[in-house]
Amino acid sequence: MEDRAKFKVRFTETERELTLDEVQLIASFDSWNDFGYKIRCKCKLFNPYTEKEVSFESFIGFLPPLKGKDSNLYKDYSNYFSAHGTSLADMIGYIEHLESNDSIGEFRFFTMLPSMGAYRDAVHQLGPELLADVLEVINDLVYYKDKKANWFTDAINSEAFSLGFMRNSEPFFAYSNADSVLGGVEEEVFDGISQKLTLKYNLEGFKNEHEIKLNYDQSGYIPKRINILIGKNGLGKSQALKSFCRAALRYQDNSISLSDDTFGDRPMINRLLAIATPGETQNTFPAERRKTQKLYYRRLSLTRNTRSIATKSISELLVQLARNDETIGERSRWSLFFDSVQNVMRTETIFVQLKDETSVPLKTIFYGGGEQEYLIRWSKVDPNIDPKIKYSNKLHSMSSGQLTFFKFALLCCLYIENGSFVLLDEPETHMHPNMISDFVEMLDYMLEVTGSQALIATHSAYFVREVPQEQVHVFKKEANNVCISNPRLTTFGAPVDSISRFVFDDDAESKLAEKLYLRIKRQNTTFEDIVNTLGDEISVAAMMKLRQKMEEA
């Protein structure tokens, strides 16, 4: 390989002592393969500015040789490539043969880092300029997207790229969006996720195919990051979430589909987070299959399932988040969490319980002290006691709604990434209606700073009033079909009773109000008597309904 301005590539089976002018591409010998293409390797170099070794995972692929002047070399290389060209470990022998004959310039390869996070971490470790030198010499596809290279078209048309590199959604998303971080994470762009989606699925027991148009637009005065599914029970809201999840995970199911309406390609989604209460999580969302799933996917519960050893407590999740040094853009995951909670709750009143039965403010779990102090502090957190609220100099348990709110922020900040899609099934459980507005504010903030989007199935009109009507999908039964449509009602900021009447056909006549009318009818009472007797006990709307019924009788 020809020398570049600062680096040259060294292909090797094992890690070797680094020289200042080389980038090592080290073979992987694990058994993992992507449709037969063993594309994994490690990239390692010495950072001359920090005087530290830096390494990160990478994909590597190989291209057949171009027919050159040396016909014997071309023939030998072609035969060897046909027999062995799927992994760096396979190719090492021939690379060494080419190097010994000063013919390594004929060798063609390409690389790519496996995720947005990997590129972001590489920028943090090396800085934009040094990383550019490294990506240039290792033929990184993201780096070369807008540059001229005679091998680039062959690389993206190769089976190694389409079946290996692009098999899963994280590298697919990275290939499309990671160039936005190469100039520095402060310039990272967060609009790479698909913004116009069509979900199609069949609901058992109904004749018609169901279709939902999900439109997201983060650029307007009212950013549209959240879509709402609402309607009576049994009409398929949770089934819609399940179908979205299965389609995004590319299950082999002809009854469901999820398409990108803008590009007609598979949806541009980096990660999928499915969050609900324990029972609903298992009923609605498919189980994780981390070894085989093609999209980063986590199925998460808002409340702790005490029967599951694997389910972490809130305090355990707090420590896990505090120990996580990943960033999104320029934000650490901890600062994203802390700011999200602080926007709604008074964080100075939240205290974490320690094993010695004392407590410390939430903020001190992460801030203040050195690495050793952090480790000691984290080890002292009691995993079996949830954080508490302090007022009147006493600690009090959070309400179930506060815990739901707090844990949702934790789960999101642990697992969300640029371009994530968040699915929520009935998150209003345990939450006071006033807290729903705060919950949506927190969710919208997280979606904004990560360029992500959400789809929520709910029975609560309080969610509906937080989004424009284009983002609301009302499920109604008509004969033996389910009709899914946007409401005619302007929903953003609308009164909850207006939304409820429209969505649930609830004309403000509860069952008790109907019984009241029948009782009045039997007693042959005048409307004036009703006003004088009950005027302070029932609403004006209910009173007007009574009057209408009495006049129609």
C-alpha angles and dihedrals in degrees: 000000000000119000117257128205094280111357145037127196123250117192113206143166094220137024111275135184108288126235120207095248101050141082113205120216103198122200121241119221099189119123096241116119137171107225088326095314111119097202104160126112141142126250116210134176144150116258105219093198098054095026089227134121114250126197136174138170120261143175119238131193135179134221128209114256125268113240104259139173094283102071093182092053090048092050094047092046093047093051093046093047092051091052102039113011103121105087141025089241089057093049100045094091094054093042089057089048091053092047092051089054095045089243101115089115087076091060116103125199140146136201142196135183114246102239149006088259091055092055091045091050091048090054090051092050099044109017123237098282098048091042090053089056090051096046091047094055095044092050095242111194096216091052093049098045094103097030133083115255124154092220098049099086091046089051098053091044093052125105090234088062099041098039100029113026095033098039094103131045099239095063089038089057092042093053089053099041114017094090085075090071100043091087091053133299092259086071095048114141118221104192102086098106120101110269102187116051135167119206118196125183143147120240115211112246096027128091103215130076111245121230129185123186109209113196121184126182121173097180104071133089087262104040111217105216099136132061120194129211113198138165144104123311120281098030098106109263093134089041088057090055090047091049092048090050095048093045093049089050088051098238115183096252122131092196093069135052138171118194139178105237094199101052102016088227132114110297117276099236122147100190138002122215118187112193130180143121115299098262095041093044092059094041096046109032129052120244121264117263099186097174096052109022115110095211128055099254134174126185106206136183125220093208127044118259102214091196092063116079089193093060109097123220121239091256091051090050090050092056091045090054093045090054093049110100096184121123136206108212103321093330125101115222090241094054090047089054096044093049092046092054094039091057089064111018130044098253093191088068095053115096131187120220121235129207092250089062093254124113138219132201115268092242093061092061087079110011127072132034136034133292095277092051090051092053092049092047094049092049090056096057112112106233093198099059123070121224115274138213119243121213132146086017091292132106117238131185117256116250117254088255093052091048091050090050093046095046093048089056089049095049093046094049092047095052111018118107136176106296099018126156116217120203117195126186113200098328090173090082108122092004124120111233091246090056092055090071089051090047092053090047091053093045092048090051092053092047091049097052093045100039090240137140138214141212117199130191111201148153092212121105086198089075092049094057090058095065137049118264092252087066094051121088115192118203114211132167118236114180104308095336136084115229117205115192144145114263121253086221118096098241106182105103093351121149112270094232091056091051092046093051092051098044101039100028086241105157091189091268107122121189090259091051090054091051089050091055092051091050091050091048092055092051093051091228123170122240090242090058090051091051092050093046103038104019093113096043107054133046124262090244092054091046092053090049090053090051092051092051093047092050092048093050 
